[in-house]
C-alpha cells in the first residue's frame, strides 16, 4: 500500500515537472523576444543614463565615463526639460478627463440608442483610432491653419479665429482637441463592453423604487463600471503622457516650445547625439508614468 502511494506521488511529481517544462518551452520564444527587444534596451538606457555617452562614443560604448547622477541633475537644471514636463502635465490634466467624459457619454448613448444605428456610429467614432496618426495630423494641420477650414467656418458666423498652430496661447489646446477626437473611440468601445457586461436587473429595481436616470447612473452604473473606468483611465493617461506624434507632425514643438512634450524633448536630445541625457529623461518619464498608474490604482480602489 505504501509503495503504491509512493509510486502515485512520484508519477504526480513527474507529471507536474513535465508540464512545467512544456509551459517554459512555450514561453521561451516570448521570453527571448521580450529580453532582446524590451528588457535589454531598457537596461541599456538605464546604464547610459549614468554615463556621458554621446554619438561619438558609439564605437566604444563601454569606455565612456560613469558620471552617476550628474545627467539627472543637469536634466532638472535644464529649463527646457522642466517646461516640457509642464506642457505634458497640462496636456494630461486637460486631455484625460475630457476624453473619459466624452467617451463615457457616447458609450451610454450608443448602449441605449437605436440598435440598427449603433454599429454605424461605433464605426464612425472608432475610425480615427485606426487611421494613421500622421495622416490625421496632416489633415488637422490643414483644418487649423490661419485660412483653414475651421477659421473659414468661424468667419461665416462673424468670429475671427486665431492662428491655432502659431499662437502660443492656443497651440497646445488645438493639439488636445485633435488628440481627444482621435482617441475617444478606444475608451468608448471599452465603456460599451463594460456597460453590456452589467446586469440590467439592478437598474430596473432602482427605477421601480423611483430613482431617475441621473440617480441610477451616479449610484449604480458608475460604481459597477469602476474596473472598466480604471482600465480606460490608465490606458489614456499612459498614452497622453507619451504624446509625441501630434507635436512632431503639426507644430515641431512650437511655437516657442509651447507644444514641446517630454517625449519630443527626449527625441531632440537623442537626435543631437546626447544619449546619456536622453536616456535619463526617458527614465524620468518612465518613473512618472509608473507613479501616475500606481496613484490611479490606489484612488480608484480606495472605496473597495
N, C-alpha and C positions, 0 to 999 in steps of 0.2 A: 504493500500500500504506500509506504513511504517512498520507495523507489519510483513508483508510478507518479506520485505527486511531484517528485524532483524532476522527473522527465518532462511533465507538463509545464512546470515553471521554466525549465531550460528551453523548451521549444517556444514558450511565450516570449522569453527574453531574446531568443534568436530572431523571432518574427519581428519584434519591435526594432531590433538592431537593423534588420534588413529594410524595414520600412523607413527608418531614419536615413539610411544610406541612399535609398531611392529618392527620398524627399530632397536631400542635399544634392543629389545628381541632377534633379530637375531644376533646382535653384541655382546651380553653379553657373550656367550661362548668364543669368541676370546679375549674379554677384560679380562676375568678371567684367561685364559691360559697365555696371554701375561703378566699379572700382576704377576702371580705366578712364571713363568719361565724366564722372561726377566726383568721386572721392579723391582721386589723385589730383585733379585740377584745384579742388577746394583746399587740400593740404598744401599744394604748391603755392597758391595765393597767400595762404597764411604764412608760409615761410618767407615769401617775397616781401610781405608787409613789414617784416622786421629787418629788412636789408635796404641798401641804397641802390638796388639794381635798376639799370636803365637799358635803353635799346642797345647801347654799346657793349653791354655785358652779356649778351645772349649767347655768345660762343663759350663763355666761361661762367655759367650761372652759379657754380659752387665756389667761385673765387671772389665773390662780392663781399663787401663789408657788412657785418652784422651790427646794426645800429640800435637794436632794442626798440623802445617805444618812440624814438625820435620822429619816425614817419607819422605816427598818430598825433604827436604833439604839434608837429608842423601842419598837419591836416586841420586841426581845430584852430590853429592860429590864422589859417587862410580865410579871409572874409568871404571869398567866393564860395568856399565849401559850406560855410555857415549859411550863406544866402541860399544855396541850393537846397539845404535841409529845410529852410523856411518855406521855400517855394513848394517843395514836396509835401511838407506838412499842411500847407494851405490847400493844396490840390486834394489831399486825402480828407481833410476835415470838411471840406465843402462837397467834394465829389461822392464820397461813400454814402453819406446819409441821403443825398438826392437820388442816387442810383437805387438804393434799397427801397426808398419810399415809392418811387415811380414803378419799380419792378413789382412790388407787392400790390400796388393799386391795380396795375394791369393784370396781374395773376388773379386777383379776386374778381375783377370784371369778366375776364375770359372764363373763369371757372363756373360762373353763374350766368353767363350770357347765352346767346342763341348757339346751340351746338353745331349747326350747319355752317356757321361763320367762324367758329373757334379755330379750326385748322388754318384757315386763310390768315387770320390775324396773328396767330402764333408764328407762322412762317414769315409774315411781314415784319414783325418786331424782332425776330431772330435773324433775319437776313443780314443786318450789318455785322453780326458776330462772325459769320463765316466768310464775309468779304475781306479782301486783302486790306490790311491796315494802311499800306502805302497808297493804294488806290483810293481808299476812303479819305485819307488825309489830303490827297491832291484835290479831290472834289470839294472838300470843305475849305481848302485854301482858296479855291475859286469863289465859293459862296461868300467867304468872309473878306474878300478884297474890298478896297475902298469903293470901287464901282461894281462890286459883285452882286450876286442875286439878292442877298439879304438886304443890303442898303438900297437897292432899287425898289424892293417891296416896301421898305420903310418910307421911301421917298413918296410913294403913291398916297400915303396917309399923312404926309406933312412932317415926317420925322427925318432929321438928318443924322444918319447912323455914323458911328465913329470908325476910325481905321482900326478894325478889330485886331489885326495881327501886327500892327505897327504902333499901337498905343500901349504904353507900359501899364496903364490902369485897367485895361480890359483884355489884354492878350491872354493872360492866364485864364480868365473867365471863359474866353472863347474856346480854349483847349478843353476846359472842364465840360462845357456844353457838348462839344463834339465827342468826348470820351464817354460821357454818360449816355448819349444817344447810341453809341456803338456797343456798349457793354450791358445795357439794361436788359437785353434779351436773354442773356445767360441766367441772371438772377430770376427773371420772370419764369423761365422753364423750371428752375429749381423750386420756386414757390408753388407753381401749379402742381408739381409732383407731390409736394408736401400737403397741399390742400386736398388733393384727390385721395391721399392716404388716410385722411381723417374720417372718423365715423360721423355721419350726419345726425345720429340719434341724440347726441348731447345738445346740439343747436336746436333741434326740434323740441326737446324738453324745455330748454330755456325760452323758446318762442311761446310755448304753451303757458309758461309761467309769467309771460308779459314782458320779456326783455325785447327791446327794439333791436334793429340791425346793428347799430353802433355799439350797444352794450354787449351783444353777442360777439362782435369782432374783437373788442378790447378784452373781455373777460374770459372768452372761450377760445376763439380762433388763434389769437396771438400766443397765449401760453402753450397751446398744443403745437404751435408752429415754431417754438423756440429752437429745437435742434436744427431745423431747416434754416431758420434765420441765422443761427450761428455759422453754419456751413457757408451760406452766401456772404455773410459779413466778412469772414476770413478770406475767402477767395477774392472778393472785390478789394479788400484792404491791401492784400499782398500784391495784387495786380497794379493798384494805383500807386503804391509805394515804389514800384519799379518803373513807373511810366517813363517812356523814352521815345518811342516811335513818333508820337504826335509832335513832340517838341523838335525832334530831329528833322522831320519832313516839312513841317509847317512853318516853324519860326527859327530853327537852328539855335534855340536857346534865347533868342532875342525877343523883343527889342531891349537892349541894355540889360541882358540877362534876366529879364522879367519872367521867362519861362524856363530857366535853367534848372532842370531837375537834378537830383543826386546821381541818377543813372547816367544822365548826359554829362555831368561833371566827370564821372569815372571814365566815360568814353573819351572825353577830351584829354584827360591826363594820360590814358593809355595811348592815344594817338600821338601825343607829344613824346612818347618813349619813357615816361616816368612810371615805370612798372611798380616800383615799391610804393609810391604814393597812391596809385590807382588800386593796388591790392588792399592797402589799408582802408581806403574809402569803401571798397567792396565789403570788407568785413564789418565796418561800422554800419553800413546799410543792412547787412545780414542780421546783425545783432538787434537793430531797431525793428526789423520785420519780426524776428523771433519774440521780442518783448511785447510788441503790439498783439501778436497772436495769443500769447500767454495771458495778457491782460483781458482780451476779449473772452477767452475761455473762462477766466475767473469771474468776470462780470456777468456773463450770460448764464453761468451755472451757480451763481451765488444764492439764488432762490430755490434751488433744487433740494 
